[in-house]
Amino acid sequence: MSSLLSRYATPLTTGLFLVSLVSGIALFFHLGTAAFHGMHEWLSMVLVAPFLLHVWKNWRPFLAYFKRLPMALALGLSLAAGLAFAWPSLTGNAGASANPTVAMVSIIAAGTPTEVAPLLEKTDAEVVAALKEGGFTAADAATPLSEIATASGQNTMALMATLAAMKAK
């Protein structure tokens, strides 16, 4: 390995890990989510390259860890923790552990403009008019919002953005 790669593998791993650590903690506590989400995802992906360089640079000492019980325990516990978090989504039993924002969007999207209008402090006619103005041509007071979006050739999240803008007025 060139001395340049050897010299920067560990410092880059450390620096990118710290970025991932700080952004991950901020995301966990829902602080600056818009600022940290993309940063966390992308720079965590960039972290893979210096991590692999670091492992390559330290290959022999790294292999020595596999001869001892702590590495097997750490890897086993890490795998078990990862599976515990992923299992509900992998098996389709997400239920209460699903993202509550997504769950609420689904609940609201199943409602009609007449049912959702009171949440927006508007009349059903105002909701239908705003949806039509927003390009949801299939809007009517008795059709579920998700069906309005689909029939109008748009997605539900675009419809939700239109409703949110209406509430902000």
N, C-alpha and C positions, 0 to 999 in steps of 0.2 A: 504494500500500500504506500502511496506517495506520502511524503512528510506533510504535505498540505492537508490531505484527508486525515492523516493521523493526528495532526495538530488541532483540527476543528471538529472532529466527530463528537468528543465528549462535551466541549463547550456548547456546541449547537444543541446537543441532546438536552443539556441542562437548561439552556435558555428557553427552548421551545417547551420543555416540560413545565417550567415556571409560568409561561404564558398560558399553557393548558390548565395548570393548577389554579391560577387566579381566575381565569374565565370560567372554569368549571365551578368554582365556589360561588362566583357571582350568579351563574345560571341556577345553581341549586337554591340560592336564596332569592331568586327572581329580581336581582338588581341589574339594571342596565341590560336587560335581555336583548334588546335590539342591537346594542353595540357589541355584545359578547357572543351571540349565537354563531354568526358567520365566522368570526375570529376563531372561536373554539373548534368548530368543525374543520375549517381549512388548515389552520396551523397544527392541529392534531394530526392531520394527514401528512403535512410536511414533516412532522416529527418522525415519521416512519423511516425516512432516508438516513438522518443522522443516527437514529437508534440502530439501524442495521450496520452502519459504519462503525459504531461503538462496539457492537457485538463482534464484528469482524476483527477489529483492532484488539479486542480482549478475548479472543476465541478460546485459548487454552485455559485461562482462569475461569472463563464462563462454563466450559465443560466440566470443570472440577466441581461446580455446584451440583451437578446432576448425580454425583456419586454420594451425596449426603441426603439425609431425610428432610431437612428444611425446605429444599427446593421442591421436592415431591409434594410436601404438605402445602406449601404456598401455591403451587400450580393447581393442586386439587381444590383448595379452598377458593381460589380465584374462579375456577371453572364452575364450582357449585354456586357461588354468589352470582355470577353472570347468568347462569341458567335460572336461578330463582327469580331474577328480574325479568328475564325474557320469556319464561314459561307461559305466563298468562296470554301473552300476545301470540306465541307460537302455537298454542293449543286452541286459540279462539275464545278463551274464557277470561278476557281482560276485565270485564265487569267494572267493579269499583276502582280498579287500579288503572283504568284507561284515562287518557287525558280529559279532564272535565270540560275544557273549552270545546274540544271536538264533540263531546257528548251533548253539550248544550246547543251547539250549532245544529246537530242532528235533530234534537227535540224541536227547536224553533223552526227548522226547515220543514218539519212535518206539519206545521201549523199553516193556516190560511191567513191571508192579509186581515181578515176580520178578527181572527184570534190573536194576531200579533199586534194589531193597531194600538190596543191599550198600553202595551209595553213601551211603545214609542210616543205615547200621549198624542196620538193622531186618530183621525177617523179612518175607517177602512177605505173610503173613497180617496183620502189623501195618500194612503199607502199605495193603492193601485195606481194612482196618477204618478207618484214618484217612481214606481217600478217601470211604468211605461216610458216615462221620461228618461230613465236609465237604460233603456233598450230592451226591457223585458216585455216584449210585445204580447205575450200570452197571458199577461197579468189580469186576473179578475178576483173578486173578493172571496170566492168559494173554492178556489184551487190551491192545494198545498204549495208552499213556496218552492220546494225542491222540484215539483212538476212544472212550475212556472219557469224556473231557470232552464230546465231541460228542453221544454217546448220552445223556449226563446233562443235556443242554441248557445246558452251560456252556462257557467258553472255556479253551483250554490254559493261558493265563497264570494263571487262577484256580486251576487244578489245580497248577501249579508253585508258587504261593503256599502252597497246602495242604501240599505236600511240603516246602517250605522251613521252614514252621512246625514240621513234624514233626521235621526235622533239628535245629532249635533247642532242642527239648525234651531 
